[in-house]
């Protein structure tokens, strides 16, 4: 059974709304509405925290009216996944244990190659 993941939209809406409220902290609702390109009752709803009445894209548009640029950054949640994260994240960095194991394997291979070439060289000498 697949685990249910929480919906990220409410948290994103809260973060965007918090930034809008910080920008408009000292403004009256009427002036804030003019700046955002909205009606005064919408500013009242936003300040009251009624985010269910706003879509995420509407909140982002309000930020754009307030001369803000929105950038979305995603990062991988570390857990078992069937998704090919390497396509987005790039190659996985080895852990310390994996790095040490690979280093020991390379040293053993080099030592074996040196021993083989030394044995071959001594066999060629009459």
Secondary structure, DSSP 8 states (H G I E B T S, - for coil): -------SHHHHHHHHHHHHHHHTTTS-HHHHHHHHTS-HHHHHHHHTT-GGGS-HHHHHHHHHHTT-----------S---S-THHHH-S----HHHHHHHHHHHHHHHHHHHHHHHHHHHHH--
